[in-house]
Amino acid sequence: MTYTMPVPLPSALVDHHAVDLERKYTDGWGLKVEDVAAAPSGDIYALYSVHRFTRGVAGDEADPAKAHFGYSLVTRYAPDGTVLATAVSGQSEHYLRQDTTLGGPTTGLGRDLWWAKGLCVLPDGTLAATGPGDHTHLITADLTAVTAHHGMPRSRHENGPRDPFATWISTTPAGRLLCTTGEYGLYNYGNLLNNIVAITDRPLTPTSKPTLQALASMEAEPVKHTEADLRPDVLFNGMPVGMDHRPRPSLTEYLTGLQQTARRWDWHDARLGRPAVVREDLFVVPIFGHINRGGSRGQRFAFVLVSDKGEFVGQLGGMHLHRDSPFTGFCFAIAADPARERIYHLNRYGLFAWTATGVRAQRLDLEEARFKLLKHFTLVDCTPTGELVLVHRTQHLMLRVPCPASLGDLGQVVEDALRSYAKERTALKKRWQPVNWHWVDSTAPLHRL
């Protein structure tokens, strides 16, 4: 079994837009992996985006070889790493000209799936692609069709249908959905920002959207709320979340009270990350402070343990605000392995592992020569079989790292995986012949959503 997999660009897209793969991203184009999700069957799905926006080219340019473009893609892999299929969602209204050759707004996706940032395999095998505005698209497991869409305007001043679901979704071992949803008015912003951590006991299907039960809020008092801002699909104590009704104390209130050296403004303009499932009744919720333009290393951050009853159980310990700061490179992702009740985090300074109690069990220092390559990877997922999935940010390759039986062996396992990565990367280069680390695929089926 291979543990290294390429993130491919469909040859049809490259040819249609005459993409210059040698061109630098600073010239106005780019490819970025947003998320990865693994199914219990062993299949793996990658969500990524590709765009081109070049100065001097009009937004209504008719020639696809010159026109701006933006797509979201989802690729499905077999357990052995074989690319099975890729789906492409058409151009966003962010680009003035709408080219529907490779999918487009006529499919009903419009710009919404272009903004997709999260991917989750639901218990029935359906994919949920999620993003800002609590947009949720349901996609069949074979990537051939979109079966449902939920969403709402990103700004409270925009018009449009208001049928949201969630910005992030993760599944529990029993099949419940752990989600985050947004609210208007956080810190007096007009945009919809993540504020509520919630869970649902009923499945999300193309014909049924379950009610979410709020467990925690990041900020207790969004401003200027009216009855129009109530969320009837998100309940707390049986009543819709909104106005002055949401779980309290909020995460920021809890952290301010817990950290006696913290000041009230340390958590002002904080942001809520994607929660991870530690076990059926325990979740870890990332929260990080304001991002400064001049650099944010040393700012407050926390990974809070929350029960499925909304109780604050504690925090992940053993991280230094400055020495282990996730603000360098904005590495806020957390991954959890419910089968073994472990939690993982990777940033530019170390790979960390904790037990379910929040006790740090391991820290691999990325300054060590044998782990230094990890600085180029992003942690995106932990599979049901206990493999960490890492994505190389510039080589557009995914690496699966088997989790050891004992966390004391994590260092050796990671060292072996990085050594295998170098060998498998060489073999892939001979077979795929990438151009500037861009892997072009012409064999797997391409579905236009």
N, C-alpha and C positions, 0 to 999 in steps of 0.2 A: 504493500500500500504506500502510495506517495503522500508526503506531508506538505508538499509545496505546490500551489496551484496558481496559474496566471489569471489576472483579471482582464478579459479580452474586450477589444473593440471589434464589433462586427464589420467585416469587410464591406458590406453593403453601405454602411454609414460612412466609412472612410472614403470609399469610391464616390459616393453621391456628392459629398461635400469637398472632395479633393483635399482631404486633410493632410497637411504637411507634418508628418510625424517627427521630423527633425527640428521643427520649430520650437523655440523655447516658450515656456508658459508665460514668461514676462511679456511676450509679444501678443497676448490676448486670447489664449485658449488654455484648456486644462482638463485633466481627468482626476477625479477624486472618489475614493471609496467612502461611502457614508455609513454603511452598516453591514453586518453579516448575521445570518440566522441559520441554525442547524435544526433539522427535523429528527424526530426519534428514529426514522428509517435509516438515518445516516446521510441523507442528502443535505447539501449545504447550499444556501442562497446568498448571493452578494448583491447589495444595492449600491449603485455608484452613478455619478453624473459626469457628463462631458459637455463642454461648451466652447464656443468661439465668438468673440466680440472684438472686432478689430477697428482701431481708429482709422478714419478716412473712408470707411465703407458705410454707405447709407443703410438705414434700417429696413428700407423697402427694396433692397437689392434683389433682383429676380434670379440671378445666376447662383445656383446652390453652391458652386465652387467658391464663391466670394461671400455669400450671405452669412450673417450671424446665425448661430443656432445654439440650442440648449436642449439636452435630453436627459432623462433618467433611464437607467437600464437595470434590469434584474437578470442575473445569470444563475442557472441551476447546475450544480455539480453532483455527480454520483459519489458514493462513499470512497471510491478509489481516486477521486480527483478529476475524472473525465468531465469535460464540459458537455452537458446534455442539451441545453437550450438557452437562448437569451431573448428577453422581451425588451422592447424599446418604447418609451412613451414620448409622444411628439412634443413639438416646440412649445415653449411657454409664451404667454402674451408679454413677457418681459422683452421679447424680441418682436420688433414691429411687423416683420413679415412672417406669415404663417405658411410654412412648407409642410404639407401633410404626407409627403412621400413615405416617411418613416414613422407614421403615426402623428396625430395632431389633435387640436381642440375639438374636431368633429367627433372624436371618440368619447367626449365627455370628461376627459382628464384635464385638458387645458393646462394652466400653469400649476395646478395643485400638486400633481404627482412630480412635477419638476422640482418642487420644494421638499419632496420626501426626504426625511433624514433617518427614519427608523424602519426596521424590518422585524417581523415576528411571525413564527410559524404557529398558527392556532391549533388547538387540539385535534380538529378534524382534518388537518393538513393544509388548509387554506392559508395563503400569505396575507398579512396585513402590513401595508406600507403606510407609514404615518409621518406627519410633519406639522410645522407651525400652523396655528389656526385650528388645532384639533382635527385636522384633515386625516381621514382614514380611508384607504382604498383596499378592498378585498380582491385578491387576485387568485385564480385557480392554481393549484400546485404545479400543473404542467405549463404555466405561464401563457396560456392561450387566450385568457379573457379576464376582464375586470367585471366582477359581479355586483359590486355595491360601492357607494361613495358617501362619506359623511364629512361635513366641514362647515365653516362659518367664516365671515370676513375677518381678516387679521386686525383691522382697525374698527373701533366702535362707531366710527363716522362713515364707514362704507356700507352700501346697500348690498343685499344678497341673501340667499337662503341661509337659515340658521339651523343646521342639523348636525352639530358636531359630535365627535366621539372622543378621541384622545390624541395627544401628541406623541406619547411613548406607550408601548404595550409590551409586557412580558408575561409569560405563563408560569403558573405554579405547578408542582408535580401532580396535583389533583385536577388540573385543567382550569383553575380560576385565572382571571386576567388582572394583573397589577398594572395600573395605568397612571399617567399624569394628565391633568386637564388644565386649561388656561382660564384666566379671568382678566377682564379689563380693569384699568385703574391702578395697577400696582405701581407704587411710587409716582402716581399721577401720570403714568404713560397712557396714551390712547390705544396702544396696541395690545393684543392678547398675549399674555405672558404666562408660562407655566406657574401654577400656584398650588394645585391640589393633588395629593397622592390618594388614589382610590382603588377599590377592588370590586370585582363583580363575581357573583356566583353562577350567573347564567351565561351561556355561550353567545358570542357575536357571530351572526350568520348573515347571508345576503338579505334575508327577509326579517331579521329580528335584531334590534339593538338593545342590549341589556342596560338596566339602570346601574350606575356606579355608586358605591358607598364610600364616602370620603373618610380617610383615615387620618390625614394630617394636612396642614396648610403651611406654606412657606412664610407668607406675610399675613398678618391677622386682619389688617384693615385697608383693603383697596379703597380708593377714594371715589367720590361722586357716583356711587352705585345707585341705580334705580331698579324698579321692578322689572324693567326690560333686560337687566343683566342677570336675573335669576337663572340658575341652571336646573331645570326640572329633571334632567337626565342624570344629575349628580346630587345625591341626597346625603344629609348629615342629620342623624337623629330623626329620620323620617321626613325632613323638610328640605326643599331645594336650597342648594348652596348659592349665596349671593347676598349683597347688602352687608349686614353685620352678622350673618349666620355662616359659620365655617368652624372647623376644629380649632380649639385653643387649649393650651398655649400653642402658638405657632412654632415652627422650627426656629425662627430667628429669636423669638422670645425665650424658648427653651435654652438655646445656646448662649444667649446673653446672660441668662440667670446662672447657667452652669459654669461658664468661664468668668470667674470673678475679676480677672484682669481685662475682660473685654469691655469696650465702650459701646454705647448704643449705636454709634455710627459705623462700627466695624461691620455690621451686617446690613447697612443701608444699601439699597440697590443690588441686593444679592440675587442669585439665580439658582434655580432648581435643576439638578441633573437627572439623568435617567435612573430610576430605582432598579435594583437587582433582587432576585428571589434567592434568599439564603436557605430557607426551607419553607414548608407549607405555611407556617405561621410566623415567619420572620423575614423582614426585608431590610435592605440597606439603602439609604437615600442620600445621594450626594448634594451638598449645598456649598456654594462658593461665593465670596464677597465681590464687591465692585471691582471691575477691571479698569485699571488706570491706563491712560495713554502713554505715560512715561515708564511703564513697567509695573507689574503687580506681584512680583516675587516677594513673599513675606505676608501677603494678604491672608485674611482668615479663610479657612475652608474646613469642612467637616464631612464625615460619612456617618450618618446617624442610623442606628438600629431601631426599627419600628415594628411592633407586633401587628398581627392582623386584626387586633382590637383597637388600634390607634394609640397604643402605649409606647412611650419612649423607653427603650430598654438600655440604651447606652450609645457609645461611639466606637469606631475603629481607632485603636490607639497606636502609639509608636511612630508617629510621623512628626517631623519638625517643620514649623511654619515656613522657614526659609530654606533649610538644607534639603527638604523633600517636597518643595512647592510644586503642585501640579499646574500652576499658572504659567510656568515656562513651557511654551508650546501648546498651552490650553489642553492639558491632558486630564480631563475630569472623569473619564469613563471608569466604570467599575464592573467587574464580572464576578458571578458567583456560581458555585457548583453545588446545587441542592443535594445531590446524591451523597456527597461527602461533607457537606456543610462547611465549605470553604469559600473564602472571598479573596479576589485578586485585584490588583491595581498596578498599572504600568505608567510611569512618567519618565521624564528625561534623566532622572537621577537614580531610579531603582525600580525593581519589580518586587512588589510587596504581596504577602500572603497572610491571611488571618483565619482564625477559627471562628465559629459562630458566636462565641462570647465576645468578640472584638479584640482578643489578645493577638498581637502581632507574632506570627510564628516564623516569618522569614523576610529578609530584605536582601536582594541581590544588588550589589553596588555596580552601577553601569560604568563607573570609572575603571573597573577591573577589565583588563584586556579581553578576557574570555566572554564578557557580557556586553562589551561596548557596542556591538552591532545592534543591540536592542534599542538603542537611541533612535534608530530609523524606523521602528515599528510602532504601530498603534494597537492596543488591546481592544478587540471588538466583541468577543463572545466567548462563552464556555459551552461546549456541546453537551448533550445529554450523557455522552459516554465519558465526559471528563477531560476533554481536550481544550486547551486554550487556543483561540484563533487570533493570530496577529496579522496585521497588514503592513507591508513595507510601503512607506509613503511615496517613494520616488520610483521604485522598481516594479510597482503594481503587481506584487505577488503576495499570496496568502500563505502563512505558515501555521500548521497545526502542531501544538506541543502537548504530548501526553502528560497528564498530571500524575505525579508519582504517588505510590501508596503512602509514603511518609513525606511530609513537607521538608524534612531534613535533607531529602534527596533532590529537592527542586533544582538546586544549582547544577548538579551533574546532568539532570535530564535536560535542562535548558541549554547547557553547553553542548550536549550531544545533538540536540535539535538544530542549533545554529550551524554545527559542523555539517549535518545532513542537508541543511538548506543550501549551503554553498555548493555541494555536489549536485543536488537536484536542480538547482538553478542553471548550472552548466549544461546538464542534459536537456533542460527545457529550451535553452538558447539554441542548441543544435537542431532541435525538432521544430521550433516555432520561428526562428530567425527574426527576433523582435527588432524594431527600429527605435533606438533611443529609449529602450525599456517599454515600448508599447507593443502589446501582443495582439495581433490581428487574426481573427478566426473567420474562416470561410466554410467550415464543415457543419457546425451545429445549427439546428433550425433557428430561424429568427422570426419572432412573433411581434407584430406591430399592434400596440395597444391604443 
